């Protein structure tokens, strides 16, 4: 019979996983690919000509929204009406983004995590508010990541009737997995508050990996908040350990 000292020295059992996760859905901009800085730089450049400032309080409201909705928010928050039209703004932004987006790089930890989950048979999907033409620009040099996805749902998909924080895009992504999947078995990775809200409305679990400049008040809806995907522990969610 082991002594009391030996029993005291025994390692504690690991805590049970947060959930029985079987499927994983990723946002893309600012989560898989480092693209958010491009949008910020382009918008700062255009707004600067009109003496306007683009800061993180505005960016937080725009992240995850459709292009039309984020542009509406930008014009409202910055008082751009009468200075230029939304069409002029988007046309100028598009010229600059076409040069920048193909140069984006994966966020830290992305390649390792996706290869690990795929190698262990976890079905993966992307649910991004990005439209197909920008998706192609962003991902053209990153097929080692995106070829491992079971499917990809973009913001202009017919099944996405409303952008985040509507749950449409995550519900569409869940339905397209081959087997019947319950929302409670899905883990969503997001960087944007609106994306977190959309996933929670869909009944899914959410790991948030926010930009460090985002106010912490936007973290509260997430089930887990990480500073980087390098900090993700799959075992915490019942997924195969590294």
Buried (B, 14 or more C-beta within 10 A) or exposed (E): EEEEEEEEEEEEEEEEEBBEBBBBBBBBBBBBBBBBEBBBBBBEEBBEEEEBEBEBEBBBBBBBBBBEBBBBBBBEBBEBEEBBEBEEBBEBBEEBBEEBBBEBEBBBBBBBBBEBBBEEEBBBBBBBBBBEEBBEBBBEBBEEBBEBBBBBBBBBBEEBEEBBBBBBBBBBBBEBBEEEBEBEBBBBBBBBBBBBBBBBBBBBBBBBBBBEEBEEEBBEBBBBBBEEBEEBEBEBBBBEEE
